[in-house]
Amino acid sequence: LDKDRFEAYDQGNGLIKVQSAWNMLRKNLKPVEISASVPVKTALSSFLITPNVGIGIYEREGVAANSTLVREFTFKRTSGAAGSITYNVKFVGDVSSYSAPAKVTLPLNQEVKFKVNVKVGGPGTYSAIMNLEDTKTAGVDFQTMNTVIVANQFTAANNFSSTTTGTVGRNQTLHFFYNIPAGTPAFKVSLTGTTGQVRFMRFDPYGLPAEAEQTSSSCYVPAQPGNTCNGTTRTVSNPLPGVWELAVDARRTSDTAVSNFTLSASILGANVSVSPNPVSATVGSVTPINVTATNLYGAFTGRIVGTGALGSAKRSVETIANLQQKQYQINVAAGSTSLRVTIGGPSDPAADLDLFLYRCAPGCVLVGQSADGDSEESVTLNNPVAATYIALVDGYSVPAGTTTFNYVDVFVNPAFGSVAVTDANALHASGSSWTAPGTVTVNAAPAAGRVLLGGVQVRTDENVLVGASDVVVNVN
């Protein structure tokens, strides 16, 4: 292995000695069969054949810095000599982080427990191959790859941001990891201070790239002619919670052998409140409001905006039983720009409620559905045809027998009025608050039993949504 430039997980067994390997193959060796299993933890490990169990250590989620992990392997030898065979245990790669007993003895067809200690420091990767070697045989008898990732954390102590300065060689890639808490509105990454052609790529906890293929191939700093990608800063809205990977690489044709770079990452989000809320108004009135936003995470440049047109909404807390179905009629007016139906917040946290939306004109046709393994479901139609719609909530599974849930349907139409806010982009430090004035204009009343619903949002100077609040209007 090239231990100076690459970690074990980067290169596997490294270079192969072809002539030596061929000589061993010519001897028609019969390797002993050994199996291994050990707990693993990643965003996808629950989908393994045996959930959260792999062949080698792989800890990507939830590893604390400066800690020691103890993981227990289960080895089983299923071929070879009838008695016991003792193997030397040796780590290759990050040998300073991995430790275990020097030997393990494996009887035939019996499971043997074997503990491995992994001592990790600060953010980064800790990787080593564990080899089992019988001195009486040629080569390595069994091996597993082992990798532990310590992610950068976003906390109040670091103002929910992390900055790394370093160098990257031509055609080389460096990897950095960041833990994104659940419910984070946005994840921002910036690349500055480059001296060659450098780019960053983002990969979510599932390992999927956030960049489109056509973007990833050209998104270098400095920008190339015809490049439409922003290589300096990009933001992901509603990032998947878990450990994200940022890869920084220098182009194969970079004009410098080694490039400097500064990589900055931060999470963004704001709490928004409106006063008064709800608003009491009459048709034809303009009511002043004040909107206050508090920056919960990293600093950003942004503003408060109104969402524009109001909508007619039904907001209620409903009750549904196991396997029961409930229907809600929605009469959508002509000229509406959107129709949204949302359910969630069940009193039985194990409940699985599904949502279906039908347009009935005159027969009912399914036009949208949201049905996964929980009760947080939403369906949105843009520019819906004026018609009667039916929202159907299905109590697919309610272990408690019955559950309450929050129900909202709203169709937005400029005829009802609007919400507007006067604010301008400005830099808002972590923890800071600011207030902007706004107005609610009511032009028409909703049908009986419904309210008008609008919204205010906090958006960055890149127009990324980082916070929002509903504005409820009761028309007198």
C-alpha positions as CSV (number, residue, x, y, z in Angstrom):
1,L,0.0,0.0,0.0
2,D,1.0,3.6,-0.6
3,K,0.4,4.7,3.1
4,D,1.8,8.2,2.6
5,R,-0.7,9.4,-0.1
6,F,-3.7,7.1,0.2
7,E,-5.8,5.4,2.9
8,A,-6.7,1.8,2.8
9,Y,-10.2,2.4,1.6
10,D,-8.8,4.4,-1.3
11,Q,-6.7,1.6,-2.8
12,G,-7.8,-1.7,-1.4
13,N,-4.8,-4.1,-1.5
14,G,-2.7,-1.7,-3.6
15,L,-0.5,-3.0,-6.3
16,I,-0.5,-6.7,-7.3
17,K,2.8,-8.6,-7.7
18,V,1.6,-10.3,-10.9
19,Q,4.4,-12.9,-11.3
20,S,4.1,-14.0,-7.6
21,A,0.4,-14.2,-7.8
22,W,0.5,-16.2,-11.0
23,N,3.0,-18.7,-9.4
24,M,0.6,-19.2,-6.5
25,L,-2.4,-19.8,-8.9
26,R,-0.4,-22.4,-10.8
27,K,-0.1,-24.4,-7.6
28,N,-3.9,-24.8,-7.6
29,L,-4.2,-23.7,-3.9
30,K,-7.5,-24.4,-2.1
31,P,-8.1,-21.4,0.2
32,V,-9.9,-22.0,3.5
33,E,-13.4,-20.5,3.7
34,I,-13.9,-18.0,6.5
35,S,-16.9,-15.7,7.0
36,A,-17.1,-12.6,9.1
37,S,-19.8,-10.3,10.4
38,V,-19.7,-7.1,12.4
39,P,-22.1,-4.3,13.2
40,V,-22.1,-1.4,10.7
41,K,-23.8,2.0,10.7
42,T,-24.6,4.0,7.6
43,A,-27.6,5.7,6.1
44,L,-28.3,2.6,4.1
45,S,-27.2,-0.2,6.5
46,S,-30.7,-1.0,7.5
47,F,-31.3,-2.3,4.0
48,L,-28.5,-5.0,4.1
49,I,-29.6,-8.6,4.0
50,T,-29.0,-8.7,7.7
51,P,-29.8,-5.1,8.8
52,N,-26.9,-3.2,10.1
53,V,-24.4,-6.1,9.8
54,G,-21.6,-6.2,7.3
55,I,-18.3,-8.1,6.6
56,G,-16.0,-5.3,7.9
57,I,-16.3,-2.3,10.1
58,Y,-18.0,0.6,8.4
59,E,-19.1,3.4,10.7
60,R,-20.2,6.6,8.9
61,E,-23.0,7.9,11.1
62,G,-22.8,9.0,14.7
63,V,-19.1,8.6,15.5
64,A,-17.9,11.1,18.1
65,A,-14.5,12.7,17.7
66,N,-11.7,11.6,20.1
67,S,-13.4,8.4,21.1
68,T,-12.7,4.7,21.1
69,L,-15.1,2.2,19.4
70,V,-15.2,-1.4,20.3
71,R,-16.7,-3.7,17.6
72,E,-17.1,-7.4,17.9
73,F,-16.6,-9.6,14.9
74,T,-18.0,-13.1,14.5
75,F,-15.7,-15.3,12.5
76,K,-16.6,-18.8,11.3
77,R,-14.3,-21.2,9.4
78,T,-16.3,-23.6,7.2
79,S,-13.6,-25.6,5.4
80,G,-10.1,-26.9,6.0
81,A,-8.6,-29.0,8.8
82,A,-11.0,-30.7,11.2
83,G,-9.2,-29.3,14.3
84,S,-8.5,-25.7,15.2
85,I,-6.4,-23.3,13.1
86,T,-4.7,-20.3,14.7
87,Y,-4.3,-17.2,12.6
88,N,-2.0,-14.1,13.1
89,V,-4.1,-10.9,13.0
90,K,-2.4,-8.0,11.3
91,F,-3.7,-4.5,10.3
92,V,-2.4,-2.7,7.2
93,G,-3.1,1.0,6.7
94,D,-4.0,3.1,9.7
95,V,-2.3,0.8,12.2
96,S,-2.2,3.5,14.9
97,S,-6.0,3.6,15.1
98,Y,-6.8,-0.1,15.0
99,S,-5.9,-2.7,17.6
100,A,-6.9,-6.2,18.5
101,P,-5.4,-9.5,19.9
102,A,-2.5,-10.7,17.9
103,K,-4.0,-14.1,17.2
104,V,-7.4,-15.7,16.8
105,T,-8.1,-19.5,16.8
106,L,-10.9,-20.8,14.6
107,P,-12.4,-24.3,15.1
108,L,-14.2,-25.9,12.2
109,N,-17.8,-24.8,11.8
110,Q,-17.9,-22.9,15.1
111,E,-18.5,-19.1,15.6
112,V,-15.8,-17.2,17.3
113,K,-16.2,-13.7,18.8
114,F,-13.3,-11.3,18.2
115,K,-13.1,-7.7,19.4
116,V,-11.4,-4.8,17.6
117,N,-10.7,-1.4,19.1
118,V,-10.8,1.7,16.9
119,K,-9.4,4.9,18.4
120,V,-10.3,8.0,16.4
121,G,-9.3,11.6,16.7
122,G,-10.7,14.7,14.9
123,P,-12.8,14.8,11.8
124,G,-11.5,12.5,9.0
125,T,-11.4,8.9,7.9
126,Y,-9.7,6.0,9.7
127,S,-9.2,3.0,7.5
128,A,-7.3,-0.3,7.7
129,I,-7.4,-3.8,6.3
130,M,-7.5,-6.6,8.8
131,N,-5.6,-9.7,7.6
132,L,-5.9,-13.2,9.1
133,E,-2.7,-15.2,8.2
134,D,-1.9,-18.9,8.8
135,T,1.9,-19.2,8.8
136,K,1.6,-22.7,7.3
137,T,-0.1,-21.4,4.1
138,A,1.0,-18.9,1.4
139,G,-0.5,-15.5,1.3
140,V,-3.4,-14.0,3.3
141,D,-6.1,-16.4,4.3
142,F,-8.8,-13.9,5.0
143,Q,-9.2,-10.1,5.2
144,T,-11.8,-7.3,5.8
145,M,-11.8,-3.6,5.0
146,N,-12.5,-1.4,8.0
147,T,-13.4,2.3,7.8
148,V,-14.6,4.7,10.4
149,I,-15.6,8.3,9.5
150,V,-15.6,11.2,12.0
151,A,-17.7,14.0,10.5
152,N,-17.4,17.7,11.1
153,Q,-20.2,19.0,13.4
154,F,-22.1,22.2,13.1
155,T,-22.6,23.7,16.6
156,A,-23.2,27.1,18.2
157,A,-19.5,27.1,19.3
158,N,-18.4,27.2,15.6
159,N,-21.3,29.4,14.5
160,F,-22.6,26.4,12.6
161,S,-19.8,26.7,10.0
162,S,-16.6,24.9,9.2
163,T,-13.6,26.1,7.2
164,T,-10.7,24.1,5.9
165,T,-7.6,25.4,4.2
166,G,-5.3,23.1,2.3
167,T,-3.7,22.0,-0.9
168,V,-4.6,19.5,-3.6
169,G,-2.4,18.0,-6.2
170,R,-3.2,17.9,-9.9
171,N,-5.6,15.0,-10.6
172,Q,-5.9,14.4,-6.9
173,T,-9.1,14.2,-4.8
174,L,-9.5,15.0,-1.1
175,H,-12.5,14.1,1.0
176,F,-14.3,15.9,3.8
177,F,-17.3,14.9,5.8
178,Y,-20.1,16.9,7.5
179,N,-23.0,15.9,9.7
180,I,-26.3,17.6,8.7
181,P,-28.9,17.5,11.5
182,A,-32.5,16.5,10.7
183,G,-34.7,19.4,9.8
184,T,-31.9,21.6,8.5
185,P,-33.3,24.0,5.8
186,A,-30.1,24.5,3.8
187,F,-26.5,23.3,3.4
188,K,-24.1,25.9,1.9
189,V,-20.6,25.1,0.5
190,S,-18.1,27.7,-0.8
191,L,-14.7,27.3,-2.4
192,T,-12.3,30.2,-2.5
193,G,-8.5,31.0,-2.5
194,T,-7.7,28.6,-5.3
195,T,-4.5,28.9,-7.3
196,G,-5.2,26.3,-9.9
197,Q,-8.3,24.7,-11.5
198,V,-10.2,23.2,-8.5
199,R,-13.8,22.2,-7.9
200,F,-15.9,20.7,-5.1
201,M,-18.5,18.0,-5.4
202,R,-21.3,17.1,-2.9
203,F,-22.5,13.6,-2.1
204,D,-25.4,12.9,0.2
205,P,-25.5,10.2,2.9
206,Y,-26.7,7.7,0.3
207,G,-23.6,8.4,-1.8
208,L,-25.6,10.1,-4.5
209,P,-24.2,13.3,-6.1
210,A,-26.0,16.6,-5.6
211,E,-24.5,17.9,-8.9
212,A,-25.9,17.0,-12.3
213,E,-23.4,15.1,-14.5
214,Q,-23.1,18.0,-17.0
215,T,-22.4,20.4,-14.1
216,S,-19.8,18.2,-12.4
217,S,-17.6,18.0,-15.5
218,S,-17.2,21.8,-15.8
219,C,-17.7,23.4,-12.4
220,Y,-14.2,24.4,-11.7
221,V,-12.8,27.6,-10.2
222,P,-11.8,29.8,-12.0
223,A,-14.8,29.5,-14.3
224,Q,-14.1,28.3,-17.8
225,P,-15.6,30.0,-21.0
226,G,-19.2,29.0,-21.4
227,N,-19.5,27.5,-17.9
228,T,-22.9,28.1,-16.4
229,C,-22.1,26.4,-13.1
230,N,-21.3,28.5,-10.0
231,G,-18.1,26.9,-8.9
232,T,-17.6,29.3,-6.0
233,T,-20.7,28.6,-3.9
234,R,-23.7,26.3,-4.1
235,T,-26.5,25.5,-1.6
236,V,-28.7,22.4,-1.1
237,S,-32.2,23.0,0.1
238,N,-33.7,20.5,2.6
239,P,-30.6,18.4,2.6
240,L,-30.9,14.7,3.5
241,P,-29.9,14.4,7.2
242,G,-26.8,12.5,7.9
243,V,-23.1,12.6,6.9
244,W,-22.4,14.4,3.6
245,E,-19.1,14.0,1.7
246,L,-17.5,17.0,0.0
247,A,-14.8,16.0,-2.5
248,V,-12.2,18.6,-3.6
249,D,-10.2,17.8,-6.7
250,A,-7.8,19.6,-9.0
251,R,-8.2,19.2,-12.7
252,R,-6.0,16.9,-14.6
253,T,-5.0,19.8,-16.8
254,S,-4.7,22.3,-14.0
255,D,-2.0,24.9,-14.7
256,T,-0.4,24.4,-11.3
257,A,1.0,21.1,-9.9
258,V,-0.4,21.9,-6.4
259,S,-3.4,24.2,-5.9
260,N,-4.3,26.0,-2.7
261,F,-8.0,26.1,-1.6
262,T,-10.3,27.2,1.2
263,L,-13.4,25.1,1.7
264,S,-16.2,26.6,3.8
265,A,-19.4,24.7,4.8
266,S,-22.3,25.9,6.9
267,I,-25.9,25.1,7.6
268,L,-28.6,27.8,7.2
269,G,-32.0,28.2,8.8
270,A,-34.2,30.9,10.3
271,N,-37.2,31.0,12.6
272,V,-40.0,33.3,11.4
273,S,-42.9,34.9,13.4
274,V,-45.6,37.2,12.3
275,S,-47.5,39.8,14.4
276,P,-50.4,39.8,14.5
277,N,-51.1,36.2,13.5
278,P,-53.9,35.3,12.9
279,V,-54.9,38.5,11.2
280,S,-58.5,39.7,11.5
281,A,-59.6,41.7,8.4
282,T,-62.5,42.7,6.3
283,V,-62.9,42.5,2.5
284,G,-61.2,45.5,0.9
285,S,-58.9,46.1,3.9
286,V,-55.1,46.4,4.1
287,T,-53.7,45.3,7.4
288,P,-50.1,46.1,8.5
289,I,-48.0,43.2,10.0
290,N,-44.5,42.9,11.4
291,V,-42.4,39.9,10.5
292,T,-39.4,38.9,12.8
293,A,-36.8,36.5,11.7
294,T,-34.0,34.9,13.8
295,N,-31.0,33.3,12.3
296,L,-30.7,29.9,13.9
297,Y,-27.6,28.7,12.2
298,G,-24.7,30.0,10.1
299,A,-24.4,33.6,8.9
300,F,-26.1,34.4,5.5
301,T,-27.1,37.3,3.3
302,G,-30.8,37.3,2.8
303,R,-34.2,39.0,3.3
304,I,-37.8,38.4,4.3
305,V,-40.4,38.2,1.5
306,G,-44.1,37.7,1.3
307,T,-45.4,34.7,-0.7
308,G,-47.8,36.8,-2.8
309,A,-51.3,35.7,-3.4
310,L,-53.5,34.4,-0.6
311,G,-55.3,31.1,-0.7
312,S,-58.5,29.6,0.7
313,A,-57.7,27.0,3.3
314,K,-59.2,24.3,5.6
315,R,-57.0,23.8,8.7
316,S,-58.2,21.2,11.3
317,V,-57.2,18.4,13.6
318,E,-58.9,15.2,12.5
319,T,-59.2,11.7,13.9
320,I,-59.0,8.4,11.9
321,A,-59.1,4.8,12.9
322,N,-57.0,1.8,11.7
323,L,-58.0,1.0,8.1
324,Q,-60.6,3.8,8.0
325,Q,-60.8,6.3,5.1
326,K,-61.8,9.9,5.3
327,Q,-62.8,12.2,2.5
328,Y,-62.6,16.0,2.3
329,Q,-64.2,18.0,-0.5
330,I,-62.4,21.0,-2.0
331,N,-64.1,23.4,-4.5
332,V,-61.2,25.0,-6.4
333,A,-62.1,28.3,-8.1
334,A,-61.0,29.3,-11.6
335,G,-57.7,31.1,-11.9
336,S,-56.1,29.3,-9.0
337,T,-52.4,28.9,-9.2
338,S,-51.8,25.9,-6.9
339,L,-53.6,23.4,-4.8
340,R,-51.9,21.7,-1.8
341,V,-53.1,19.1,0.6
342,T,-50.9,18.2,3.6
343,I,-51.4,15.8,6.5
344,G,-49.0,15.0,9.4
345,G,-48.3,15.2,13.1
346,P,-50.2,12.0,14.2
347,S,-50.7,11.4,17.9
348,D,-49.7,7.8,17.3
349,P,-46.1,8.2,16.1
350,A,-46.2,4.7,14.6
351,A,-49.2,5.4,12.4
352,D,-48.9,5.1,8.6
353,L,-51.4,7.4,6.9
354,D,-51.6,7.8,3.2
355,L,-53.0,10.7,1.1
356,F,-54.7,10.6,-2.3
357,L,-56.1,13.5,-4.3
358,Y,-58.9,13.1,-6.9
359,R,-60.4,15.5,-9.4
360,C,-64.1,14.9,-9.9
361,A,-65.5,16.5,-13.1
362,P,-67.8,14.5,-13.3
363,G,-66.0,11.2,-12.7
364,C,-63.2,11.1,-10.1
365,V,-59.7,10.7,-11.4
366,L,-56.6,10.3,-9.3
367,V,-54.4,13.3,-9.9
368,G,-51.8,12.9,-7.0
369,Q,-50.8,10.7,-4.1
370,S,-48.3,10.6,-1.3
371,A,-47.9,7.2,0.4
372,D,-44.7,6.2,2.2
373,G,-43.9,4.6,5.5
374,D,-45.0,7.4,7.8
375,S,-47.9,9.9,8.1
376,E,-46.1,13.1,6.8
377,E,-47.7,13.3,3.4
378,S,-48.3,16.2,0.9
379,V,-49.6,16.6,-2.6
380,T,-49.3,19.8,-4.7
381,L,-50.9,20.6,-8.1
382,N,-49.8,23.6,-10.0
383,N,-52.4,25.6,-12.0
384,P,-55.3,23.2,-11.1
385,V,-58.3,23.0,-13.3
386,A,-61.4,24.6,-11.6
387,A,-63.3,21.6,-10.3
388,T,-64.4,19.7,-7.2
389,Y,-61.5,17.8,-5.7
390,I,-61.6,15.0,-3.1
391,A,-58.7,14.5,-0.7
392,L,-58.8,10.9,0.7
393,V,-56.9,10.0,3.8
394,D,-56.3,6.3,4.3
395,G,-55.5,4.9,7.8
396,Y,-53.3,2.2,6.3
397,S,-51.9,1.3,9.7
398,V,-52.7,2.7,13.1
399,P,-51.3,0.5,15.8
400,A,-53.0,2.5,18.6
401,G,-56.4,1.9,17.0
402,T,-57.1,5.6,16.4
403,T,-54.9,8.7,15.9
404,T,-55.4,12.4,15.5
405,F,-53.6,14.2,12.6
406,N,-53.2,17.7,11.2
407,Y,-55.1,18.3,8.0
408,V,-54.6,21.3,5.6
409,D,-55.8,22.0,2.1
410,V,-55.3,25.3,0.4
411,F,-55.8,26.6,-3.1
412,V,-54.0,29.9,-3.9
413,N,-55.8,32.5,-6.0
414,P,-54.9,36.1,-6.6
415,A,-58.6,37.0,-6.3
416,F,-58.4,36.6,-2.5
417,G,-55.6,39.1,-2.0
418,S,-51.9,39.1,-1.1
419,V,-49.2,39.2,1.5
420,A,-46.3,41.6,0.9
421,V,-43.1,42.4,3.0
422,T,-40.6,45.2,2.5
423,D,-37.1,44.1,3.2
424,A,-33.7,44.0,1.4
425,N,-30.8,41.6,1.4
426,A,-28.4,42.1,4.3
427,L,-25.8,40.0,6.2
428,H,-27.4,38.3,9.2
429,A,-25.0,36.8,11.8
430,S,-25.7,33.6,13.6
431,G,-28.2,34.2,16.4
432,S,-29.2,37.7,15.1
433,S,-32.8,38.8,14.7
434,W,-34.4,41.5,12.5
435,T,-37.9,42.8,11.8
436,A,-39.5,43.9,8.5
437,P,-42.9,45.5,7.9
438,G,-45.5,44.0,5.7
439,T,-49.2,44.1,4.7
440,V,-52.1,41.7,4.2
441,T,-54.5,42.8,1.5
442,V,-57.9,41.1,1.5
443,N,-60.0,41.3,-1.7
444,A,-62.4,38.4,-1.3
445,A,-63.7,36.1,1.5
446,P,-63.3,32.3,1.4
447,A,-66.2,29.9,1.6
448,A,-67.8,29.3,5.0
449,G,-65.7,27.2,7.3
450,R,-62.4,28.2,5.6
451,V,-59.8,30.9,6.2
452,L,-57.4,32.8,4.0
453,L,-53.8,31.5,4.2
454,G,-50.7,33.2,3.0
455,G,-47.0,33.1,4.0
456,V,-43.8,34.8,4.6
457,Q,-40.3,33.4,3.9
458,V,-36.7,34.1,4.6
459,R,-34.6,33.6,1.4
460,T,-30.9,34.0,0.8
461,D,-29.4,36.3,-1.9
462,E,-29.3,33.1,-4.0
463,N,-33.1,32.8,-3.4
464,V,-32.6,29.7,-1.3
465,L,-35.5,29.2,1.3
466,V,-34.2,29.0,4.8
467,G,-37.3,29.7,6.9
468,A,-41.0,30.3,6.6
469,S,-44.3,30.9,8.5
470,D,-47.9,30.8,7.6
471,V,-50.1,33.9,7.9
472,V,-53.7,33.0,8.8
473,V,-56.4,35.6,7.9
474,N,-59.9,35.5,9.5
475,V,-62.3,37.5,7.3
476,N,-65.0,39.2,9.3
